[in-house]
Amino acid sequence: MMRRLGRLALLLLLMLSVASPALAGVATIETTAPLSDYSEQSITMAFKTAVETAVRGAVAMGLPRVQLRQAVVLEDMVAIQIRATDMEPDAETPEPDPDETPGDGAGEPGRLDL
């Protein structure tokens, strides 16, 4: 009886040591870019600069998929927050409508063409 229990424990340990864990890399990255004035062109340039900086950081960490979570215009800067991951998008997540403005809706992520 004791031998069977020992063999079962050994078999279980071997099975657990062979199975590879599914590890996913995820990071929230926040960055800012200076804002010279409140013109639409200045805000757009600062926004693009902040997003490009955050995306470069995500790619440097090995996280090729990013999602814009938040963008805020402050007094003298634009602040953005992205979520970066190395996981495939969920199959249940619907693709956004191409005619829809990015970020429309209550907290819905959108796409931005830079």
VOLOMI-410410 format. One record per residue (C-alpha): residue in three letters; x, y, z. Coordinates in steps of 0.25 Angstrom, whole numbers, padded with zeros to 4 digits, always signed. Example, Ala and Ser with C-alpha at 12.3 -4.5 7.8 and 13.67 -1.06 7.14 Angstrom:
<atoms>
ALA+0049-0018+0031SER+0055-0004+0029
</atoms>
This chain:
<atoms>
MET+0000+0000+0000MET+0011+0010+0004ARG+0019+0007-0009ARG+0006+0010-0018LEU+0004+0023-0010GLY+0019+0026-0013ARG+0018+0023-0027LEU+0006+0031-0029ALA+0013+0043-0022LEU+0025+0042-0031LEU+0016+0041-0043LEU+0009+0053-0039LEU+0021+0061-0037LEU+0027+0057-0050MET+0014+0061-0057LEU+0014+0075-0050SER+0029+0077-0053VAL+0027+0074-0068ALA+0015+0083-0070SER+0019+0097-0074PRO+0011+0109-0068ALA+0004+0119-0077LEU+0011+0132-0073ALA+0006+0145-0079GLY+0013+0158-0079VAL+0004+0170-0076ALA+0008+0184-0073THR+0001+0197-0071ILE+0010+0209-0076GLU+0007+0223-0074THR+0015+0234-0080THR+0013+0249-0083ALA+0018+0259-0094PRO+0019+0274-0093LEU+0008+0283-0098SER+0012+0297-0104ASP-0002+0302-0105TYR-0017+0297-0106SER-0018+0297-0121GLU-0023+0284-0127GLN-0010+0282-0135SER-0002+0284-0122ILE-0010+0274-0115THR-0010+0264-0126MET+0005+0265-0127ALA+0007+0263-0112PHE-0003+0252-0112LYS+0005+0245-0123THR+0018+0247-0116ALA+0013+0241-0103VAL+0007+0229-0110GLU+0019+0226-0118THR+0028+0227-0106ALA+0019+0217-0098VAL+0018+0208-0110ARG+0033+0208-0111GLY+0034+0204-0097ALA+0024+0193-0098VAL+0032+0187-0110ALA+0045+0188-0103MET+0039+0180-0091GLY+0034+0169-0101LEU+0019+0173-0101PRO+0015+0175-0115ARG+0000+0177-0113VAL-0004+0191-0107GLN-0018+0197-0104LEU-0020+0211-0101ARG-0027+0212-0087GLN-0027+0227-0084ALA-0023+0240-0090VAL-0024+0253-0083VAL-0020+0268-0086LEU-0014+0275-0074GLU-0010+0289-0072ASP+0004+0288-0079MET+0004+0273-0084VAL-0003+0261-0090ALA-0004+0249-0081ILE-0007+0235-0087GLN-0008+0221-0081ILE-0007+0208-0089ARG-0008+0194-0086ALA+0002+0185-0092THR+0002+0170-0093ASP+0008+0158-0101MET-0005+0151-0101GLU-0014+0149-0113PRO-0027+0157-0113ASP-0039+0150-0108ALA-0048+0143-0118GLU-0060+0149-0111THR-0055+0163-0113PRO-0062+0169-0125GLU-0055+0177-0135PRO-0058+0192-0134ASP-0067+0198-0145PRO-0057+0205-0155ASP-0067+0217-0155GLU-0067+0219-0140THR-0058+0229-0134PRO-0047+0223-0125GLY-0051+0223-0110ASP-0066+0226-0112GLY-0075+0220-0102ALA-0073+0217-0087GLY-0059+0213-0085GLU-0058+0205-0098PRO-0044+0204-0104GLY-0043+0209-0118ARG-0032+0209-0130LEU-0024+0220-0134ASP-0016+0221-0147LEU-0003+0229-0144
</atoms>
